Amino acid sequence: GAGVPAPGRPAQVLALGGRGEPEARVLATVRDPGLLLILRPDAAAGLVEVGRVALPADAWGIAVTPDEKTAIVTSAWTHKVSAVDLEAGKARWTVDVAREPRGVAVLPDGSAAYVSHLVGADLTRIDDLGGAPRVRRVALPASPLRAPSGERLAASLGYALALSEDGRRLFAARHALGAMGHAAWFGAATVDVLLTGRDEPLAPPHHGDLPVLRSAFAEQVITPESVVTLPGASVTPVTQPRAVAYRKRARTLLVAGEGDDLVLEVDATAVDPTLAIVKSYPVGGRYDPHIRVAGTCGAPTGLALSADEATAWVFCRSTGDVAAIRLHDPAAGAEGTAAAAGPAGTAAAAPPAEGPAALVHLADDPLGPEVAKGRRLFYSALDTTVSGNLGCAGCHPEGRDDGYVWREATFSTADGEHANFVGRPENIPEVAKKKGYPRRTPMLAGNVGAEGPYGWHGEDEDLRGRLQAGMGLHRWGGLPIDHTPAGLAARATYLTMFLRRGLVTPPRADATADERVKRGREIFHSDEAKCSRCHVPASDYTDRTPYPMPKRPPPPGYDDDPRPEYKTPSLRFVGGRPPYLHDGRAATLAQLIEQNADWMGKTSHLSPEDRAALVAFLETL
């Protein structure tokens, strides 16, 4: 097919009406500048633009009302949701919501829309879409059946939502941070179900011992007196959920796993659909024999169903492919499953021989083969040298961040004592008697151009060194026994090229500074506040130097880090990436400045108006 020129990077595409129908349209969001494009099929040109609507920057997700007259669009970085009148071709309203809104779904009666977020477990509900919109948060704890007793898990990677055909169930595919399981250092993928009639989760909170999956051998050796505290099988049937589609004919859900190059079909009627697998469809192919990344259909990130729901079309972002997969016939029952990755903490198994029924390659990587390899490594969770079953994009989605404060702890596993990251203190073996040091995920896009040093403590002299150190941290236990220094260095080199050339920074507004922003700039550069002495503007608002900081007690649930030195972080894009500090103790910039006193620089002398002005300036960086 012919390409369609776009005024910027597209994010999502939605087709309305059937082929050949007079009202057939195609909607596409453009990230920067924020736009909704309205196109119509054309026999000669393929698609012709018939309208474009200006929206807040980083326009991303799309859903339409049942009458197809109104589009609801999320704008990720600018944390907005807009309603677009498709007949008039103009925005009707825009509302502010929580950080990184992504997926959106409209109830069948058109009364409300739900929005998922890349950061955090809560959803946003917007009522009265045709009038004055009313916005409220809806609590949906992540994977409650796999949470520690009495605890609520945070979530990330909330890219996508889907509704059952009657609208009674809303499905949120995402990542449950700290979900319990065997060697589950990072948690697990989950599909959480919200009952829309009451806006309550279907799964109850977990109290008491965790459910246990036992092998035949375990049934023979485990007695009623045995103490079993963790599920006895992998709880991650898919990695880095990226897209979801509801299959009405089968009452199932399709979930695209960006990290393990597969599409998972699960039972949509289950309390926890990811524990009720119907079938697994591997889509990746032509795996590199040395660095375990797919050469075709890597990192599936988009899903579309055919009209008869017999075929799913899958877009694969790291290789620029579209694949067609034949779906199982629900009348014939499940045909078995095939997982592309082994249990958490183990080496990934070879993908099954089955694969897509058809494959179309759209384009080669525009940045060349070396950056392409780095791109594939960044999204893939299958290369066991880079990490333990979670891709870089699992914590740094699109090079941004998951907004989460992980834990770094040293403890013993089957292969010795190692320093690892974990999601919650319950993920650490109880015998270690540790909770871990707080480590807030840093944003990468636009913040990795300097030579070094890197790490919260500035412990690695350059980016390649930090990446190699991270390969040891982001896993359960130690590196694979067959890893080599040359293999680590090669992977770090490919990733460095992609991080510096392939990641796209968030959009930045060019608005003229008002008087408050100007006042904030004066304060930032003043000798009294001393902000610019460490956050040097000429080097991306950092001097990259570790400084010993006055001791503060760690947040609840973390250990006290004995190292007092912390490297000055860059302030680029700081307004869009809360929470703040290495331990995430400040939820907003206003709270950070309010509680700072003279811990960093000097702010205790500032009036409330000057503090607000300083925040306003920081939000422009």
C-alpha positions as CSV (number, residue, x, y, z in Angstrom):
1,G,0.0,0.0,0.0
2,A,0.9,3.6,-0.4
3,G,2.3,5.7,2.5
4,V,0.3,8.6,3.9
5,P,2.4,11.7,4.8
6,A,1.8,12.9,8.4
7,P,2.7,16.2,10.0
8,G,4.4,14.4,12.9
9,R,4.9,11.0,14.5
10,P,1.5,9.1,14.6
11,A,0.6,7.3,17.8
12,Q,-2.7,5.4,17.2
13,V,-5.0,4.7,14.3
14,L,-8.7,3.9,14.5
15,A,-10.9,2.8,11.5
16,L,-14.6,3.8,11.6
17,G,-17.3,2.2,9.4
18,G,-16.9,-0.7,7.0
19,R,-14.9,-0.8,3.8
20,G,-16.8,1.0,1.0
21,E,-19.3,2.6,3.3
22,P,-19.9,6.3,2.5
23,E,-19.1,7.3,6.2
24,A,-15.9,5.2,6.4
25,R,-13.2,7.2,8.1
26,V,-9.8,6.7,9.7
27,L,-8.7,8.6,12.7
28,A,-5.0,9.0,13.7
29,T,-3.4,10.8,16.5
30,V,-0.1,12.8,16.0
31,R,2.1,13.3,19.0
32,D,4.0,16.5,18.2
33,P,2.3,18.8,17.3
34,G,-0.7,17.3,19.1
35,L,-3.3,16.6,16.4
36,L,-6.2,14.3,15.5
37,L,-6.2,13.6,11.8
38,I,-9.4,12.7,10.0
39,L,-9.0,10.8,6.8
40,R,-11.2,9.1,4.3
41,P,-10.5,6.1,2.0
42,D,-9.8,7.0,-1.6
43,A,-9.6,4.6,-4.5
44,A,-6.6,6.3,-6.0
45,A,-4.7,7.8,-3.1
46,G,-5.5,5.2,-0.4
47,L,-6.3,7.7,2.3
48,V,-7.0,11.4,2.0
49,E,-6.9,13.9,4.9
50,V,-10.2,15.7,5.2
51,G,-9.6,17.4,8.6
52,R,-7.2,18.0,11.4
53,V,-7.9,19.1,14.9
54,A,-5.3,20.8,17.2
55,L,-5.0,19.1,20.6
56,P,-2.7,19.3,23.6
57,A,0.8,18.0,22.7
58,D,1.5,14.3,22.7
59,A,-1.9,13.2,21.5
60,W,-2.0,9.4,21.9
61,G,-5.1,7.2,22.6
62,I,-8.4,7.3,20.7
63,A,-11.9,6.0,21.3
64,V,-15.2,7.1,19.9
65,T,-18.8,7.3,21.2
66,P,-21.2,4.6,19.9
67,D,-22.7,7.1,17.3
68,E,-19.1,7.8,16.0
69,K,-19.7,11.5,16.3
70,T,-17.3,12.2,19.1
71,A,-13.7,11.1,19.6
72,I,-12.1,11.0,23.1
73,V,-8.4,11.5,22.8
74,T,-5.7,11.3,25.5
75,S,-2.6,13.5,25.4
76,A,0.1,11.7,27.4
77,W,2.9,14.1,28.4
78,T,0.6,17.0,28.9
79,H,-1.8,14.9,30.9
80,K,-5.0,16.0,29.1
81,V,-8.1,14.3,27.7
82,S,-10.1,16.0,24.9
83,A,-13.4,15.4,23.2
84,V,-13.5,16.1,19.5
85,D,-16.6,16.8,17.5
86,L,-15.9,14.7,14.3
87,E,-18.6,16.4,12.3
88,A,-17.5,19.9,13.1
89,G,-13.8,19.0,13.2
90,K,-13.0,20.9,16.4
91,A,-12.3,20.2,20.0
92,R,-15.3,20.4,22.3
93,W,-13.5,20.3,25.7
94,T,-10.2,19.4,27.3
95,V,-9.7,18.4,30.9
96,D,-6.6,17.9,33.1
97,V,-6.0,14.4,34.5
98,A,-3.3,12.4,36.2
99,R,0.1,11.7,34.7
100,E,0.5,9.9,31.3
101,P,-3.1,9.1,30.2
102,R,-2.9,6.5,27.5
103,G,-5.7,3.9,26.9
104,V,-9.3,5.1,26.6
105,A,-12.6,3.2,26.4
106,V,-16.2,4.5,26.1
107,L,-19.2,2.7,27.6
108,P,-21.7,1.3,25.1
109,D,-24.3,3.9,26.0
110,G,-21.8,6.7,25.5
111,S,-22.3,8.0,29.1
112,A,-18.7,7.9,30.3
113,A,-15.2,7.1,29.3
114,Y,-12.4,5.4,31.2
115,V,-8.7,6.3,30.9
116,S,-5.7,4.3,31.9
117,H,-2.3,5.7,32.9
118,L,1.2,4.7,32.1
119,V,2.1,5.5,35.8
120,G,0.0,4.4,38.7
121,A,-2.9,1.9,39.3
122,D,-5.8,4.3,39.4
123,L,-8.0,4.9,36.4
124,T,-9.8,8.2,35.4
125,R,-13.5,8.2,34.7
126,I,-15.1,11.1,32.8
127,D,-18.9,11.4,32.8
128,D,-21.2,13.6,30.7
129,L,-19.1,13.4,27.5
130,G,-21.5,15.5,25.6
131,G,-21.9,18.3,28.1
132,A,-19.8,19.6,31.0
133,P,-17.3,16.7,31.7
134,R,-16.9,15.5,35.2
135,V,-13.6,13.9,36.1
136,R,-12.9,11.5,39.0
137,R,-10.3,8.9,39.9
138,V,-11.3,5.2,40.2
139,A,-9.2,2.9,42.3
140,L,-8.2,-0.4,40.6
141,P,-5.4,-2.1,42.6
142,A,-3.1,-4.2,40.4
143,S,-3.3,-8.0,40.6
144,P,-4.9,-8.2,44.1
145,L,-4.7,-12.0,44.1
146,R,-0.9,-11.9,43.8
147,A,-0.4,-9.0,46.2
148,P,1.2,-9.5,49.7
149,S,-1.5,-10.0,52.3
150,G,-3.4,-6.8,53.0
151,E,-1.4,-4.7,50.5
152,R,-2.3,-2.8,47.4
153,L,0.1,-3.0,44.4
154,A,1.1,-0.1,42.2
155,A,0.9,-0.5,38.4
156,S,2.7,0.7,35.3
157,L,2.5,0.2,31.5
158,G,-1.2,1.1,31.5
159,Y,-1.2,1.5,27.7
160,A,-4.6,-0.1,26.9
161,L,-8.2,-0.7,28.0
162,A,-11.0,-2.9,26.6
163,L,-14.7,-3.4,27.4
164,S,-16.8,-6.4,27.3
165,E,-19.6,-6.3,24.8
166,D,-22.2,-5.2,27.4
167,G,-19.8,-2.7,29.0
168,R,-20.1,-4.3,32.4
169,R,-16.5,-5.3,32.6
170,L,-13.5,-3.1,31.9
171,F,-10.2,-4.8,31.3
172,A,-6.9,-3.0,32.1
173,A,-3.8,-4.8,30.8
174,R,-0.7,-3.6,32.6
175,H,2.2,-4.5,34.9
176,A,1.7,-5.2,38.7
177,L,4.7,-3.8,40.5
178,G,5.8,-6.2,43.2
179,A,3.3,-9.0,42.5
180,M,4.4,-12.2,44.3
181,G,5.7,-15.3,42.6
182,H,8.7,-17.5,42.2
183,A,11.8,-15.3,41.6
184,A,9.4,-12.4,40.7
185,W,11.7,-9.6,41.3
186,F,9.8,-7.2,39.1
187,G,6.2,-8.4,39.6
188,A,4.0,-9.7,36.9
189,A,1.8,-8.8,33.9
190,T,-1.9,-8.6,34.8
191,V,-5.3,-7.9,33.4
192,D,-7.3,-6.2,36.1
193,V,-11.1,-6.2,35.8
194,L,-13.3,-3.3,36.9
195,L,-17.1,-3.8,37.3
196,T,-18.3,-0.5,35.7
197,G,-21.7,-0.6,37.4
198,R,-20.1,0.0,40.8
199,D,-16.6,1.1,39.7
200,E,-15.2,-1.7,41.9
201,P,-12.6,-4.3,41.1
202,L,-13.8,-7.8,40.4
203,A,-11.0,-9.5,42.3
204,P,-11.2,-9.1,46.1
205,P,-8.3,-7.9,48.2
206,H,-5.9,-10.6,49.2
207,H,-5.6,-11.6,52.8
208,G,-3.7,-14.6,54.2
209,D,-1.5,-17.0,52.4
210,L,-1.0,-16.7,48.6
211,P,-2.6,-19.2,46.3
212,V,-0.1,-21.9,45.3
213,L,0.3,-23.7,42.0
214,R,1.9,-27.1,42.6
215,S,3.5,-29.6,40.3
216,A,2.9,-33.3,40.5
217,F,6.2,-33.7,42.4
218,A,5.2,-31.0,44.8
219,E,2.0,-32.8,45.6
220,Q,4.0,-35.8,46.7
221,V,6.5,-34.0,48.9
222,I,4.5,-31.1,50.4
223,T,2.6,-32.1,53.6
224,P,-0.1,-30.1,55.4
225,E,2.6,-29.0,57.8
226,S,4.8,-27.5,55.0
227,V,5.1,-23.7,55.0
228,V,4.6,-22.4,51.4
229,T,4.6,-18.7,51.0
230,L,5.1,-18.1,47.2
231,P,3.2,-19.4,44.1
232,G,5.0,-22.4,42.8
233,A,4.9,-21.4,39.1
234,S,5.6,-18.4,36.9
235,V,3.0,-15.7,37.2
236,T,4.2,-13.8,34.1
237,P,2.6,-15.5,31.0
238,V,3.2,-12.4,29.0
239,T,5.7,-9.6,29.4
240,Q,5.2,-5.8,29.1
241,P,1.5,-5.8,28.0
242,R,1.1,-3.2,25.3
243,A,-2.2,-3.6,23.6
244,V,-5.5,-5.4,24.3
245,A,-8.5,-6.4,22.2
246,Y,-11.8,-8.0,23.3
247,R,-12.9,-11.0,21.2
248,K,-16.7,-11.0,21.5
249,R,-17.1,-14.3,19.7
250,A,-15.0,-16.2,22.2
251,R,-15.4,-14.0,25.2
252,T,-11.6,-13.8,25.4
253,L,-9.0,-11.0,25.5
254,L,-6.0,-10.7,23.3
255,V,-3.0,-9.1,25.0
256,A,0.1,-8.1,23.0
257,G,3.3,-8.8,24.9
258,E,5.9,-6.3,23.9
259,G,8.7,-8.0,25.8
260,D,8.3,-11.6,24.7
261,D,7.1,-11.2,21.1
262,L,3.8,-13.0,21.5
263,V,0.0,-12.4,21.7
264,L,-1.7,-14.1,24.6
265,E,-5.4,-15.1,24.5
266,V,-7.0,-15.3,28.0
267,D,-10.5,-16.0,29.4
268,A,-12.3,-12.7,29.8
269,T,-14.8,-14.2,32.2
270,A,-12.1,-15.1,34.8
271,V,-11.5,-13.2,38.0
272,D,-7.8,-12.8,36.9
273,P,-7.7,-13.4,33.2
274,T,-3.9,-13.9,33.1
275,L,-4.4,-17.0,35.3
276,A,-6.8,-18.4,32.7
277,I,-4.8,-18.8,29.5
278,V,-6.6,-20.0,26.4
279,K,-3.7,-19.9,23.8
280,S,-0.4,-18.2,23.1
281,Y,0.5,-17.0,19.7
282,P,4.2,-16.3,19.1
283,V,4.8,-13.7,16.4
284,G,8.6,-13.1,16.6
285,G,11.0,-14.7,14.1
286,R,14.5,-14.8,12.7
287,Y,16.1,-14.5,16.2
288,D,19.7,-13.4,16.3
289,P,21.9,-16.3,17.3
290,H,24.1,-14.2,19.5
291,I,21.9,-11.4,20.9
292,R,18.4,-12.8,21.6
293,V,16.2,-10.3,19.7
294,A,13.7,-10.9,16.9
295,G,14.5,-10.0,13.3
296,T,10.8,-10.1,12.4
297,C,7.8,-9.0,14.3
298,G,9.6,-7.9,17.5
299,A,7.9,-6.0,20.3
300,P,4.2,-6.3,19.3
301,T,2.5,-3.1,20.3
302,G,-0.8,-2.8,18.3
303,L,-3.8,-5.1,17.8
304,A,-6.7,-5.1,15.4
305,L,-9.4,-7.8,14.9
306,S,-10.9,-8.8,11.6
307,A,-14.7,-8.4,11.3
308,D,-15.2,-12.1,11.8
309,E,-12.7,-12.2,14.7
310,A,-10.9,-15.1,13.1
311,T,-7.7,-13.0,12.4
312,A,-5.7,-10.6,14.5
313,W,-3.4,-8.0,12.9
314,V,-0.4,-7.2,15.0
315,F,1.9,-4.2,14.6
316,C,5.5,-4.9,15.8
317,R,7.3,-1.7,16.7
318,S,11.0,-2.8,17.0
319,T,11.1,-4.3,13.5
320,G,8.5,-2.3,11.6
321,D,6.3,-5.3,10.7
322,V,2.6,-6.1,10.6
323,A,1.7,-9.8,11.1
324,A,-1.6,-11.7,10.7
325,I,-2.3,-14.5,13.1
326,R,-5.1,-17.0,12.8
327,L,-7.0,-17.2,16.0
328,H,-8.3,-20.5,17.5
329,D,-11.9,-21.4,16.8
330,P,-13.8,-21.0,20.2
331,A,-16.2,-23.8,19.1
332,A,-13.3,-26.2,18.9
333,G,-11.9,-25.3,22.3
334,A,-8.4,-24.3,23.3
335,E,-5.6,-25.9,21.2
336,G,-3.0,-25.7,23.9
337,T,-0.6,-23.0,24.8
338,A,3.0,-22.1,23.9
339,A,4.9,-19.6,25.9
340,A,7.9,-17.8,24.5
341,A,9.6,-17.2,27.8
342,G,10.5,-19.5,30.7
343,P,9.4,-19.0,34.3
344,A,10.6,-15.8,35.9
345,G,14.3,-16.0,36.8
346,T,15.1,-18.7,34.2
347,A,16.4,-18.6,30.7
348,A,13.8,-18.0,28.0
349,A,12.9,-21.1,26.0
350,A,13.1,-21.0,22.2
351,P,10.0,-19.7,20.6
352,P,7.7,-22.4,19.1
353,A,7.9,-23.1,15.4
354,E,4.4,-21.8,14.8
355,G,4.1,-18.2,13.8
356,P,2.2,-15.6,11.8
357,A,0.1,-16.6,8.9
358,A,1.2,-13.5,7.0
359,L,3.9,-10.9,7.5
360,V,4.3,-7.5,5.9
361,H,7.5,-5.5,6.4
362,L,6.7,-1.7,6.4
363,A,10.1,-0.2,6.6
364,D,13.7,-0.7,7.7
365,D,15.0,1.2,10.7
366,P,15.8,4.7,9.6
367,L,18.8,4.9,11.9
368,G,20.7,2.0,10.6
369,P,21.4,-1.6,11.6
370,E,23.4,-0.9,14.8
371,V,20.7,1.4,16.3
372,A,18.1,-1.1,15.1
373,K,19.8,-3.8,17.2
374,G,19.8,-1.5,20.2
375,R,16.1,-0.7,19.6
376,R,15.3,-4.4,19.6
377,L,17.3,-5.0,22.8
378,F,15.5,-2.1,24.5
379,Y,12.1,-3.5,24.0
380,S,12.8,-7.2,24.3
381,A,12.8,-9.3,27.5
382,L,14.1,-12.4,25.9
383,D,17.9,-11.7,26.0
384,T,18.8,-13.1,29.4
385,T,22.1,-11.2,29.5
386,V,20.4,-7.8,29.3
387,S,18.0,-8.5,32.1
388,G,16.0,-11.2,33.9
389,N,12.8,-11.5,31.8
390,L,12.0,-7.8,31.7
391,G,13.0,-5.4,28.9
392,C,14.4,-2.0,29.4
393,A,11.1,-0.6,28.3
394,G,9.4,-2.4,31.2
395,C,10.7,0.3,33.6
396,H,11.5,3.0,31.0
397,P,8.4,3.0,28.7
398,E,9.3,4.9,25.5
399,G,12.4,6.0,27.3
400,R,10.4,7.8,30.0
401,D,9.9,6.3,33.4
402,D,7.4,4.2,35.4
403,G,7.2,6.7,38.3
404,Y,8.2,4.0,40.7
405,V,10.7,3.7,43.6
406,W,12.3,0.3,43.3
407,R,14.5,-1.3,46.0
408,E,18.1,-2.3,45.6
409,A,19.2,-5.0,48.0
410,T,21.9,-7.6,48.3
411,F,20.7,-11.1,49.2
412,S,21.4,-14.8,48.5
413,T,19.7,-16.8,45.7
414,A,20.4,-20.2,44.3
415,D,23.5,-19.0,42.5
416,G,25.1,-16.9,45.3
417,E,24.8,-13.5,46.8
418,H,24.0,-10.6,44.4
419,A,22.7,-7.0,44.4
420,N,19.3,-6.9,42.6
421,F,16.3,-4.6,42.2
422,V,12.9,-5.8,43.5
423,G,9.5,-4.2,43.5
424,R,8.5,-4.7,47.1
425,P,10.2,-5.8,50.3
426,E,8.1,-9.0,50.2
427,N,10.0,-9.9,47.0
428,I,13.2,-10.2,49.1
429,P,13.8,-13.6,50.8
430,E,12.7,-13.2,54.4
431,V,15.9,-14.6,55.7
432,A,17.8,-11.6,54.3
433,K,15.9,-9.3,56.7
434,K,16.1,-6.4,54.3
435,K,13.7,-3.9,52.6
436,G,16.1,-2.4,50.1
437,Y,17.5,1.0,49.4
438,P,15.1,3.4,47.5
439,R,15.9,3.8,43.7
440,R,13.5,6.0,41.7
441,T,13.4,5.1,38.0
442,P,15.1,7.9,36.0
443,M,13.9,9.2,32.7
444,L,16.2,8.4,29.8
445,A,14.9,10.3,26.8
446,G,16.8,13.5,26.5
447,N,18.9,12.8,29.6
448,V,21.6,10.5,28.5
449,G,23.7,12.6,26.2
450,A,26.5,13.4,28.6
451,E,29.6,11.3,28.9
452,G,29.1,10.6,32.6
453,P,29.0,9.8,35.4
454,Y,25.7,7.8,35.7
455,G,23.8,6.2,38.6
456,W,22.1,7.9,41.6
457,H,25.5,7.9,43.3
458,G,27.4,8.6,40.2
459,E,29.0,5.2,40.5
460,D,29.6,4.5,36.8
461,E,31.9,6.8,34.8
462,D,29.9,6.5,31.5
463,L,26.6,5.3,30.1
464,R,28.0,2.0,28.8
465,G,29.3,1.2,32.2
466,R,26.0,2.0,33.8
467,L,24.1,-0.2,31.4
468,Q,26.4,-3.1,32.1
469,A,26.0,-2.6,35.8
470,G,22.2,-2.5,35.3
471,M,22.3,-5.9,33.5
472,G,23.4,-7.4,36.8
473,L,20.9,-5.5,38.9
474,H,17.7,-6.0,36.9
475,R,17.2,-9.7,37.5
476,W,16.9,-12.4,40.2
477,G,20.4,-13.6,41.2
478,G,23.4,-13.3,39.0
479,L,24.1,-13.0,35.3
480,P,23.8,-16.1,33.1
481,I,26.8,-18.4,33.5
482,D,27.5,-18.2,29.8
483,H,27.8,-14.4,29.7
484,T,31.1,-12.8,28.6
485,P,32.6,-9.4,29.2
486,A,32.6,-8.9,25.4
487,G,28.9,-9.8,25.2
488,L,28.1,-7.3,27.9
489,A,30.1,-4.6,26.2
490,A,28.5,-5.2,22.8
491,R,25.0,-5.1,24.2
492,A,25.8,-1.9,26.1
493,T,27.2,-0.3,23.0
494,Y,24.1,-1.1,20.9
495,L,21.8,0.2,23.7
496,T,23.8,3.4,24.1
497,M,23.4,4.1,20.4
498,F,19.6,3.6,20.5
499,L,19.2,5.6,23.8
500,R,21.0,8.6,22.4
501,R,19.7,8.5,18.8
502,G,16.5,6.5,18.8
503,L,14.5,7.8,21.8
504,V,12.3,10.7,21.2
505,T,12.0,13.4,23.9
506,P,8.6,14.6,25.1
507,P,7.2,17.7,23.4
508,R,8.0,21.0,24.8
509,A,5.8,24.1,24.7
510,D,7.2,27.3,23.2
511,A,5.0,29.5,25.3
512,T,6.3,33.0,26.1
513,A,7.3,33.2,29.7
514,D,4.9,35.2,31.9
515,E,5.9,37.4,34.8
516,R,5.7,34.5,37.3
517,V,8.1,32.3,35.2
518,K,10.5,35.2,34.8
519,R,10.5,35.7,38.5
520,G,11.1,32.0,39.0
521,R,14.1,32.2,36.6
522,E,15.6,35.0,38.6
523,I,15.3,33.0,41.8
524,F,16.8,29.9,40.2
525,H,19.9,31.9,39.1
526,S,20.2,34.0,42.3
527,D,23.1,33.8,44.7
528,E,20.7,33.4,47.5
529,A,18.9,30.3,46.2
530,K,22.0,28.8,44.6
531,C,20.0,26.4,42.4
532,S,22.0,27.0,39.3
533,R,25.4,26.3,41.0
534,C,24.7,22.5,40.8
535,H,21.9,22.5,38.2
536,V,24.0,24.1,35.6
537,P,21.9,25.3,32.6
538,A,24.7,24.9,30.1
539,S,24.9,21.2,30.8
540,D,21.2,20.3,30.9
541,Y,20.7,21.7,34.3
542,T,23.2,19.4,36.1
543,D,26.8,19.3,37.0
544,R,26.7,15.5,37.2
545,T,28.6,15.6,40.5
546,P,27.7,13.5,43.5
547,Y,27.4,15.6,46.7
548,P,27.0,14.3,50.3
549,M,23.5,15.2,51.4
550,P,22.3,15.8,55.0
551,K,20.8,12.6,56.3
552,R,17.0,12.1,56.2
553,P,15.1,9.0,57.4
554,P,14.1,6.8,54.5
555,P,10.5,6.5,53.5
556,P,8.5,3.8,55.2
557,G,9.2,0.4,53.7
558,Y,12.8,1.1,52.7
559,D,16.2,0.7,54.3
560,D,18.6,3.6,55.1
561,D,21.2,3.9,52.3
562,P,24.6,4.2,53.9
563,R,26.0,6.2,51.0
564,P,25.2,9.9,51.5
565,E,26.3,11.1,48.1
566,Y,23.8,11.7,45.3
567,K,24.5,12.9,41.8
568,T,22.8,16.1,40.8
569,P,20.0,15.0,38.5
570,S,19.1,16.9,35.3
571,L,16.1,19.1,35.5
572,R,15.2,18.6,31.8
573,F,11.5,17.7,31.5
574,V,11.3,17.7,35.4
575,G,7.7,19.1,35.4
576,G,6.3,16.0,33.8
577,R,7.9,13.2,35.8
578,P,6.8,13.1,39.4
579,P,7.5,11.8,42.1
580,Y,10.8,13.5,42.9
581,L,14.1,12.7,44.6
582,H,15.9,9.4,44.6
583,D,13.3,8.0,47.1
584,G,10.2,9.6,45.5
585,R,9.2,11.3,48.7
586,A,7.9,14.5,47.0
587,A,4.8,13.9,45.0
588,T,4.9,17.3,43.3
589,L,7.3,20.0,42.6
590,A,5.4,22.3,44.9
591,Q,5.8,19.8,47.7
592,L,9.5,19.4,46.9
593,I,10.2,23.1,47.2
594,E,7.9,23.4,50.2
595,Q,9.7,20.7,52.2
596,N,13.2,21.4,50.9
597,A,14.1,24.2,53.4
598,D,17.8,24.4,52.8
599,W,18.5,20.7,52.1
600,M,19.3,21.5,48.4
601,G,20.4,25.1,47.8
602,K,18.6,27.7,49.9
603,T,14.8,28.1,49.7
604,S,13.7,28.6,53.3
605,H,13.7,32.4,52.8
606,L,11.3,32.3,49.8
607,S,7.7,33.6,50.2
608,P,4.8,31.4,49.1
609,E,4.6,33.5,45.9
610,D,8.3,33.1,45.2
611,R,8.1,29.3,45.7
612,A,5.2,29.1,43.3
613,A,7.2,31.2,40.8
614,L,10.2,28.8,41.1
615,V,7.9,25.9,40.4
616,A,6.4,27.6,37.4
617,F,9.9,28.1,36.0
618,L,10.9,24.5,36.6
619,E,7.9,23.3,34.7
620,T,9.2,25.1,31.6
621,L,12.5,23.2,31.5
